[in-house]
């Protein structure tokens, strides 16, 4: 089995990108805002082998899945296990987050993704914590402006 980039899988990926769940849209926006600026390239609805994964970083061989309630039921769990096993055979690690986690735990989700990307890429782009926590400087801060001159006696 090849890369999964057949005309059929590409068309299916395009179709799925147009019909993302609210949680997938939310995570995609977060990834673009917080992870991509740190130097990682992520794609959505990516064909890999015979699967279309929600998100992937090809360089890190990391797959990110957002799971709805059906994934917690026996048939869904079995399918996910088989899928994860096959992706692992191809060198991919799969991270799974529930819809609930995406809805309620933004920082945990982003930090978990970032923590798996860094060692798998072998590079250390701009740390996520620095990008996320650094506030914009207020007018005059750090530039010397609005600082009164020192009066020596």
N, C-alpha and C positions, 0 to 999 in steps of 0.2 A: 504494500500500500504506500502511495506516495505522500506528497505534502498535503493532499486534500484539496488542492486548488483546481478542481475541475470546473468547467463552465457552469455545471449544475450547482456545485457547492458555492461558487462565487455569487450566483444569482440568489441562492437561498440566504446567504449572508447579507446581501443587500436588502432582501425582503425583511429579514429579522431586524436590521438596523432601523427600518421604518416603523417597526412595531415593538419597540423596547418597552419593558414594564416600567412603571414609575420608579421602582428601586434601581433598575439598571440605568435609567436616565440620570437619576440622582448620583449614583456611583460614577458614571462616566463624567459628569460635570466636576465632581470632586477630583477625579484622576487628572483631568485636564488642568484644573486650577492648582493642585498641590503636588502631584507626582511628576507630570510631564515637565514642568519648569525646572525640576531638579536634574534633568538630563536623560530620563527614561522615555522610550518610545512605546506607547501602548496602542493597541488596536481593539476595536469592538467587533463582535460577531465574526470571529476569525475561523476559517476552515482549517482544521488540523486532522489529518487522516480522514476518517469517515464521520467526524464530529464537527459541529460548529460551536465553538466555545464563546462564552459571553465576552471575555476580555483576555488579551494575551500580550505579554512582552516576549517577542521572539528571541531577542538577544539573551534574556535571562531564562528562557524556556519556563516561564511562569504563566499559568492559566488561572484566571479569577472567575469564579462562578457565583451568581446570585441565585439562591434557591428559594422557590416558593414552597407552600405547604405540602405540595404533592411529593417533594423530595424526601420528606420525613416519613412517608408511608413505605411499607415493605417493598412493593414493586419499584418505586423510585429509588430507594436505597440500594437495591440490587443493581439497577441500571447505572447509578452513579459509581458504585464500587467497580463495576466492570469497565466503565469509561475511564475512571481514574487510573486503574491498573494499566490499561492500554496506553494512556497518555504517559504514564511513568516509564513504560517500555520504550517510548520514543524520547525519553529524557525530560519530560515536563513534570513540574510539581504543580499540583492543583490546590488552590485555596478556595474554600467554600464559605460563603456568608449567607445567613438567612435574610429574608426580607426584613424581619424584625431588627436584626443587627444593623442593617443599612439605615433603617428608619430611626434608630435610637442611639447608635454608637459610632458616630462619624470618626472621631479621633482614633478610636481603637481600630476600626477598619483600615484607615489610612496608614497608621503606624505599623500594623501587621503586614500590609502589602509592602510598604517601604522596607521593613526589616527583612523580608524575603528577597526583594529585588537586589539589594546591595551585595550580599555575598554571592548570589548567582551570576551577577554581571562581572564581578571582579573589579568593579570601579566604585569609587565613592563620590558620587555627585554631591551637590549642595545638600547638606542635611535638611530633612523635612522639618525637624523641630525649629531650626533657625528661620526657615521661610515662613512657617505657619505662625510663629510667635513674635516675629519682629514687627512692631508697629511702625507705621509711617511716622517720620519725624514731624514734630509740630513746627510751625513756622519759626524760624530763627534757631532751632535747636541744632547744635553741632556746626553751625556756620559762623558763630561769633556774633550774629545779628541779635539785636535786642538785649545785649549784655552791656550793662553800664560800664563805662571806662573807670579804671581804678584811679582813685585820687590819692597820690602819695603826699604825705605831709612834710 
